[in-house]
Amino acid sequence: MLKTWEPKRMRIADIAKAADVSQVTIYNYFGSKEALIEESLKDFLDRAIDGFEEVLNQKRSIKEIVEYTIIQEKETYAAIPPSLMKKMMLEDQEMFRYIQERYEQAVLPLMIRMLEEGKARNEISSKVSVNSVLIFMNFYMQNAGEMLEIAQKQDNRDAFLEEMVHLFFYGISGREE
């Protein structure tokens, strides 16, 4: 429903009908529409992290991981409106803490692992330290809300997001051969 409905316009009755459950069931499990949406986003985030870890466990190349990341980025923005993601990240302190915690405990170690494995396979430039990439990623995370807002205003959001991911991984000069 988040793909096609503005969360403010959603009613518990609409959600219950789409899920084929009673409204009471939703209230019993979640207490409110906002809590249901928050739990849904947490689940979405956790599944994305698990998917990324699975890709790393398959020992794919950095190029394959980048391609996977681009696809996931597109799917995320197709599934969750950027305005909702921004609101959840910037305005909801509990959600912000959850995202920050998951970043520190799961995403960051996976990214370090990816970078170290990529460096060991000579797929990442020796001119770039893992620490520098992590600092750059931190800047990216701190400005994610603004980037989501800009992405929403682009004529071709998918192309814009693909360019941002490409810039992150390869810089403005492209990948060194």
C-alpha positions, 0 to 999 in steps of 0.5 A, a space after each residue: 500500500 505504501 507504493 500507491 497510498 500516502 500514509 496520511 490517507 491510509 486508514 486502519 480499515 483500508 489496511 485491514 481489508 488489504 491484509 484480509 484481517 480485522 481492524 482489531 487484529 491490527 490494533 492488538 498487534 501494533 496499536 496504531 497505523 503509525 506503529 504498523 508502518 514503522 514495524 513494516 519499515 524496520 522489517 524492510 530494512 532488516 530484509 535488505 541487510 540480510 539480502 546484502 549479507 547473502 550477496 557477500 557470502 556468495 563471494 561476488 565481485 565488487 562489480 556484481 555487488 555494485 549492480 546488486 546495490 543499484 537494483 536494491 536502491 531502485 526497488 527501495 525507492 519504488 517500494 517506499 516513497 522518498 518522502 516517507 523514508 525522509 520523514 521516518 529517518 529525520 522526524 521519528 527519533 525511534 526510527 532514526 535510532 533503529 536505523 543508526 543501530 542497524 547501521 552500526 551493528 550490521 551494515 558497517 561491519 558488512 561494508 568493512 568486510 566487502 571493502 577488505 575482501 575487495 581490496 584483497 582481490 585487487 578490485 578496490 584501488 590501493 589508493 583508497 583506505 577502508 577508513 576513507 570509504 567509511 568516512 565518505 559513507 558517513 557523509 552519504 548517510 548524514 545527507 540521505 534525507 536531502 538526496 531522497 528529496 532531490 531524487 523525488 524531483 528528478 525527471 528520471 529518478 532511477 537514472 539519478 539514483 544509479 548515477 549517485 551509486 556509481 559516483 559513490 563506488 567509482 567517483 567522477 572519473 569512472 573505475 580505474 582499469 
